[in-house]
């Protein structure tokens, strides 16, 4: 009972039982009432003395006053009633035949009841439904309506003959049998549809359990309704993303292990040499060991920042910032390093730039990472320049160098963690001692600000790294 297909089948069945049952009862009630009404109306062919006497009475009196004396004795129908048989008033000869007393309602031309054999409706107006069933009493000369006569059976069953009753019974039986067949058919179809809906979900559950056991090569067949197919496609996309994430995780672990192994090996080797008396414990050796510990510390800090960025937990102190000032301050910090490498470090900025919504310290970190990367890959005598310009609702900053450039096949990978191009591009001076995480951190910081970053390059003609920052609210257009 706790299976989804069972619940769906029972739900279909319940809906059909209620719907078909209600329709069957409504049809039965309506058909019974309308059929009886038809039988009654078919007998209201009062072409004889009854209506004529009412008309003569009205013509003689000029109104319906006192007409109750004419109707008090009641109105009767002969039984059994043949189709087209006339209605008979009490003064018409009955010749001893079976008769059924009718309820009589007589209203004037305005529809106000002037006589009711049941004494329940006198003085009120005929309802619309009553008026539609009533016989109109008209003047023979001009056809004007002078009243309405409504006849009905107190006990409708007394009005039906055996043939009519058999007809109603047969129709009622057909309705109930049809309703039962419809309910059975819907239960069968509902069970089939329910299973067809739940079978893909069961396959998804099996596949999910397989993935939970570490088998990421699992895929499900995409078929069924559009919604089920969408779920299947989403599941397959999720598996593909998990596989990619797992590959990246394995690569990251391997890269981190590799990056940590080098400085740790240097530290361990040098310390072992000092202990063995190979190296003297002097300032130069201590400085070398200290540089390796700084590299380790920097690597750990950058990995932590990337982990925070991946979790969406980077803390940003956003406020309106003068990006031109941030650029100039960053260039001043790296001016000595560029001068030592004989590289021209310049900025080309417009006279006025709109304020950006940013964390100045984080943006300075982005610029430092991009500039250090540019200096690392620019030969002596080259140049590195920074430009900025407003574009729509953002400011675009570009860091361009005149280095060897980046091969087209390497461009998609420049922001990947620990990625480096061909080793021949790596310089051996003090700026080349990077962790391989600088561009990845720059990308994470820019995207955390709501901007985007990308690289452009032509091999042999340098590279350009561009990123955008959103304008401060007061400088936005509109």
C-alpha positions in Angstrom: 0.0 0.0 0.0 3.0 2.3 0.4 4.0 2.0 -3.2 3.5 5.1 -5.4 1.9 3.1 -8.2 -0.6 1.6 -5.8 -1.5 5.1 -4.4 -1.9 6.5 -7.9 -4.1 3.6 -9.0 -6.3 4.0 -5.9 -6.4 7.8 -6.5 -7.5 7.2 -10.1 -10.1 4.7 -8.9 -11.5 7.0 -6.2 -11.8 9.9 -8.6 -13.6 7.7 -11.2 -15.9 6.2 -8.5 -16.9 9.6 -7.3 -17.2 11.1 -10.8 -19.0 8.2 -12.5 -21.2 7.7 -9.4 -22.2 11.3 -9.3 -22.9 11.3 -13.1 -24.8 8.1 -12.9 -27.0 9.4 -10.0 -27.5 12.7 -11.8 -28.5 11.0 -15.1 -30.8 8.6 -13.3 -32.5 11.3 -11.3 -32.8 13.7 -14.3 -33.9 10.9 -16.7 -36.5 9.7 -14.2 -37.9 13.1 -13.6 -37.9 14.1 -17.3 -39.4 10.8 -18.4 -42.2 11.2 -15.9 -42.7 14.8 -17.0 -42.9 13.6 -20.6 -45.5 11.0 -19.7 -47.5 13.5 -17.8 -47.3 16.1 -20.5 -48.2 13.5 -23.1 -51.5 13.1 -21.2 -52.2 16.8 -21.0 -54.0 16.8 -24.3 -57.1 18.3 -22.9 -58.9 18.9 -26.1 -62.3 18.1 -24.7 -64.7 19.5 -22.2 -62.2 20.3 -19.4 -60.4 23.3 -20.9 -63.5 24.4 -22.9 -65.4 24.6 -19.7 -62.7 26.7 -18.0 -62.7 29.1 -21.0 -66.5 29.3 -21.0 -66.4 30.0 -17.3 -63.9 32.8 -17.7 -66.0 34.3 -20.6 -69.2 34.2 -18.6 -67.7 35.6 -15.3 -65.1 37.9 -16.9 -62.6 36.7 -14.3 -61.5 33.6 -12.4 -63.5 34.5 -9.3 -65.2 31.5 -7.9 -63.5 29.0 -10.2 -62.6 26.9 -7.2 -66.2 25.6 -7.3 -65.5 24.1 -10.7 -62.2 22.5 -9.7 -62.9 21.4 -6.1 -64.0 18.0 -7.1 -60.6 17.3 -8.5 -59.2 16.4 -11.9 -58.7 12.8 -12.9 -56.8 10.8 -15.5 -58.0 7.4 -16.7 -55.7 4.4 -16.1 -53.9 2.9 -17.9 -53.1 5.9 -20.0 -52.7 5.5 -23.7 -50.5 8.0 -25.6 -52.7 10.9 -26.7 -55.6 10.0 -24.3 -57.4 13.2 -23.1 -57.5 14.4 -19.6 -60.9 14.2 -17.9 -62.6 16.5 -15.4 -64.9 15.1 -12.8 -68.1 16.1 -14.7 -66.8 14.1 -17.7 -68.2 10.5 -17.8 -65.6 8.0 -16.5 -67.7 4.9 -17.2 -66.3 3.0 -14.3 -62.6 3.0 -15.5 -59.6 3.3 -13.1 -58.7 6.8 -12.4 -55.9 8.8 -10.7 -56.5 12.1 -8.9 -54.2 15.0 -10.1 -53.0 18.0 -8.2 -54.3 21.2 -9.8 -52.7 24.6 -10.0 -54.6 27.4 -11.8 -53.0 30.8 -12.3 -54.3 34.0 -14.0 -52.7 35.6 -17.1 -50.0 37.3 -14.9 -49.0 33.9 -13.4 -50.5 34.6 -10.0 -52.0 31.4 -8.5 -55.7 31.7 -7.9 -56.4 28.0 -7.1 -54.2 25.2 -5.6 -55.8 21.9 -4.8 -53.0 21.4 -2.1 -53.7 24.9 -0.6 -49.9 25.6 -0.5 -49.3 28.0 -3.4 -52.4 30.3 -3.5 -51.5 33.9 -3.9 -48.0 33.5 -5.1 -46.7 33.7 -8.7 -45.8 30.6 -10.7 -42.2 29.8 -10.8 -40.4 29.9 -14.2 -40.1 26.1 -14.2 -43.8 25.7 -13.3 -44.9 28.2 -16.0 -42.9 26.3 -18.6 -44.7 23.0 -17.7 -48.2 24.6 -17.4 -50.9 24.5 -20.1 -51.7 28.0 -21.4 -55.5 28.7 -21.4 -56.3 31.0 -24.4 -59.3 32.9 -25.8 -60.7 31.1 -28.8 -61.2 34.4 -30.8 -57.9 36.2 -30.4 -55.6 33.5 -28.8 -54.7 35.7 -25.9 -53.6 33.9 -22.7 -56.1 34.2 -19.9 -54.5 31.7 -17.5 -52.3 28.7 -16.8 -53.3 25.2 -15.8 -50.6 23.0 -14.1 -51.5 19.4 -13.4 -49.2 17.0 -11.5 -49.3 13.6 -9.9 -49.0 13.4 -6.1 -47.5 9.9 -6.6 -45.6 9.9 -9.9 -45.4 6.1 -9.8 -49.1 5.9 -10.2 -48.8 7.7 -13.5 -46.5 5.1 -15.1 -47.6 1.9 -16.7 -45.8 -1.4 -16.7 -44.1 -0.7 -20.1 -42.8 2.7 -18.9 -41.6 1.3 -15.6 -39.7 -1.4 -17.4 -38.1 1.2 -19.7 -36.9 3.1 -16.7 -35.6 0.0 -15.0 -33.6 -1.1 -18.1 -32.1 2.4 -18.5 -31.1 2.4 -14.8 -29.6 -1.0 -15.0 -27.6 0.1 -18.1 -26.3 3.1 -16.2 -25.1 1.1 -13.2 -23.5 -1.6 -15.4 -21.8 1.1 -17.5 -20.6 2.8 -14.4 -19.2 -0.5 -13.0 -17.5 -1.3 -16.3 -16.1 2.2 -16.5 -14.7 1.9 -13.0 -13.1 -1.4 -13.7 -11.6 -0.2 -17.0 -10.2 2.9 -15.3 -8.7 0.9 -12.5 -6.9 -1.3 -15.1 -5.7 1.7 -17.2 -4.8 3.6 -14.0 -2.7 0.7 -12.8 -0.9 0.6 -16.2 -0.3 4.3 -16.3 0.8 4.3 -12.7 3.4 1.6 -13.4 4.6 3.4 -16.5 5.1 6.6 -14.4 6.8 4.9 -11.5 9.0 2.5 -13.4 11.5 5.2 -14.5 11.6 6.5 -10.9 12.5 3.0 -9.7 15.3 2.9 -12.3 16.5 6.3 -11.0 16.5 5.0 -7.5 18.5 1.9 -8.4 21.0 4.1 -10.4 21.3 6.5 -7.4 22.1 3.7 -5.0 24.7 2.5 -7.5 26.3 5.9 -7.6 26.2 6.1 -3.8 28.4 3.0 -3.8 31.0 4.9 -5.9 30.2 3.8 -9.4 30.1 7.1 -11.3 29.8 5.5 -14.7 26.1 4.8 -14.1 23.7 6.3 -16.6 19.9 6.0 -16.9 17.9 5.6 -20.1 16.1 8.9 -20.9 12.5 8.0 -21.9 8.9 8.4 -20.7 7.0 11.6 -20.3 8.6 15.0 -20.8 8.9 15.5 -17.0 10.4 12.0 -16.4 12.7 12.5 -19.3 13.9 15.8 -17.8 14.6 14.1 -14.5 16.6 11.4 -16.3 18.6 14.0 -18.2 19.2 15.9 -15.0 20.4 12.7 -13.3 22.8 12.0 -16.2 24.1 15.6 -16.1 24.6 15.3 -12.3 26.6 12.1 -12.8 28.7 13.7 -15.4 29.3 16.7 -13.1 30.2 14.3 -10.2 32.7 12.4 -12.5 34.3 15.7 -13.5 34.4 16.9 -9.8 35.9 13.6 -8.8 38.6 13.9 -11.5 39.3 17.4 -10.4 39.4 16.3 -6.7 41.9 13.6 -7.5 44.0 16.0 -9.6 43.8 18.6 -6.9 45.0 16.1 -4.2 47.8 15.0 -6.5 48.8 18.6 -7.3 48.7 19.7 -3.7 50.8 16.7 -2.8 53.2 17.6 -5.6 53.4 21.2 -4.6 54.0 20.4 -0.9 56.5 17.7 -1.7 59.0 20.1 -3.3 59.5 22.6 -0.4 59.2 19.9 2.1 61.9 17.9 0.3 64.1 21.0 0.2 63.6 21.6 3.9 64.2 18.0 4.8 67.3 17.7 2.7 68.9 20.9 3.9 68.1 20.1 7.5 69.5 16.6 7.1 72.7 18.2 5.5 73.1 20.6 8.4 72.7 17.8 10.9 75.2 15.7 9.0 77.7 18.7 9.0 77.5 19.1 5.2 76.2 22.6 5.5 77.1 25.1 8.2 74.2 26.6 10.2 74.7 30.1 8.9 72.4 33.0 7.9 72.4 32.1 4.2 71.2 28.6 5.0 68.6 29.7 7.5 67.3 32.3 4.9 66.9 29.6 2.3 64.9 27.4 4.8 62.8 30.4 5.8 61.9 31.1 2.1 60.7 27.5 1.8 58.5 27.9 4.9 57.0 31.1 3.4 56.2 29.3 0.2 54.4 26.5 2.2 52.5 29.1 4.3 51.5 31.0 1.1 50.3 27.7 -0.5 48.2 26.8 2.5 46.6 30.3 2.6 45.8 30.3 -1.1 44.2 26.8 -0.8 42.1 28.1 2.1 40.9 31.1 0.0 40.0 28.8 -2.9 38.1 26.5 -0.5 36.2 29.5 0.9 35.4 30.7 -2.6 34.1 27.3 -3.6 31.9 27.3 -0.6 30.6 30.8 -1.3 32.0 32.0 2.1 34.6 34.6 0.9 34.2 37.7 3.1 34.0 40.9 1.0 33.8 44.4 2.4 31.9 45.9 -0.6 31.7 49.7 -0.9 32.1 52.4 -3.6 35.8 52.3 -4.7 38.0 54.5 -6.9 39.5 51.7 -9.1 42.1 54.1 -10.5 43.6 54.7 -7.1 43.7 50.9 -6.4 45.5 50.4 -9.7 48.1 53.1 -9.0 48.7 51.8 -5.5 49.3 48.2 -6.8 51.7 49.4 -9.4 53.7 51.3 -6.8 54.1 48.1 -4.8 55.4 46.2 -7.8 57.5 49.0 -9.3 60.8 47.8 -7.8 60.3 44.2 -8.9 59.6 45.4 -12.5 62.6 47.7 -12.4 64.8 44.8 -11.3 63.7 42.8 -14.3 64.1 45.8 -16.6 60.4 45.7 -17.5 58.4 48.9 -18.0 55.3 48.9 -15.7 52.8 51.6 -16.7 49.1 52.5 -16.4 46.9 54.1 -19.0 43.8 55.4 -17.3 41.2 58.0 -18.4 40.9 61.3 -16.5 37.9 60.1 -14.6 36.5 56.6 -14.0 33.1 55.8 -12.3 33.3 54.2 -8.9 32.9 50.5 -8.7 31.2 48.4 -6.0 34.1 46.3 -4.7 36.4 45.3 -1.8 39.5 47.3 -2.5 41.8 44.9 -0.7 40.5 41.9 -2.7 40.7 43.8 -6.0 44.3 44.8 -5.2 45.0 41.1 -4.6 43.5 40.3 -8.1 45.7 43.0 -9.7 48.8 41.8 -7.9 48.2 38.2 -9.1 47.7 39.3 -12.7 50.7 41.7 -12.6 53.0 39.1 -11.0 51.9 36.6 -13.6 52.6 39.1 -16.4 56.0 40.0 -15.0 56.9 36.3 -14.7 56.3 35.8 -18.4 57.8 39.0 -19.8 61.4 39.1 -20.8 63.7 42.0 -19.9 63.1 45.0 -22.1 59.4 44.2 -22.4 56.5 46.1 -20.9 53.4 45.4 -18.8 50.5 47.9 -18.9 47.2 48.3 -17.1 44.2 50.0 -18.7 40.7 50.7 -17.5 37.5 51.9 -19.2 33.8 52.1 -18.4 31.5 49.7 -20.3 27.7 49.7 -19.7 27.2 49.0 -16.0 30.8 48.0 -15.3 34.4 49.0 -15.5 36.7 46.8 -17.5 40.4 46.5 -16.3 43.0 44.9 -18.6 46.6 43.8 -17.8 48.6 43.4 -21.0 52.2 42.1 -21.4 54.7 41.7 -24.2 55.7 38.2 -23.3 55.7 35.0 -25.3 51.9 34.7 -25.3 49.7 31.7 -24.6 49.0 29.0 -27.1 45.4 28.7 -28.3 45.1 25.2 -26.8 46.3 26.5 -23.4 43.9 29.5 -23.1 40.9 27.4 -21.7 43.2 26.2 -18.9 44.9 29.3 -17.7 42.5 29.7 -14.7 42.8 26.0 -13.6 44.5 25.3 -10.3 48.1 24.3 -10.5 48.0 24.6 -14.3 51.2 25.7 -16.0 52.0 26.0 -19.6 55.1 24.5 -21.2 58.0 24.6 -18.6 60.1 26.6 -21.0 57.9 29.6 -20.2 58.8 29.6 -16.5 61.4 32.1 -15.5 64.0 31.3 -12.8 64.1 34.6 -11.0 62.5 35.4 -7.6 59.1 36.1 -9.2 58.8 32.6 -10.7 58.4 30.9 -7.4 54.6 30.8 -7.7 52.1 28.3 -6.4 50.1 27.8 -9.5 47.0 29.2 -7.7 47.3 32.9 -8.4 45.0 33.0 -11.5 42.5 30.7 -9.9 42.2 33.0 -6.9 41.9 36.0 -9.2 39.0 34.3 -11.0 37.2 33.4 -7.7 37.6 36.9 -6.4 36.3 38.6 -9.5 33.3 36.3 -9.8 32.5 36.8 -6.1 32.2 40.5 -7.0 29.7 39.7 -9.7 32.2 40.3 -12.5 33.9 38.1 -15.1 37.5 37.5 -16.1 39.0 36.1 -19.3 42.3 35.9 -21.2 43.2 36.8 -24.8 46.5 36.1 -26.4 48.4 35.7 -29.7 51.4 33.5 -29.4 54.6 35.6 -29.7 52.8 38.9 -29.1 51.9 38.7 -25.4 48.7 38.1 -23.4 45.9 40.3 -22.1 43.9 39.4 -19.0 40.7 41.4 -18.7 38.1 41.5 -15.9 35.1 43.5 -15.1 33.7 45.0 -11.9 30.1 46.3 -11.4 29.6 50.1 -11.0 28.6 51.5 -7.6 24.8 52.0 -7.3 25.0 55.7 -7.6 26.9 55.5 -10.9 24.6 53.0 -12.6 22.6 54.2 -15.6 18.9 54.3 -14.8 
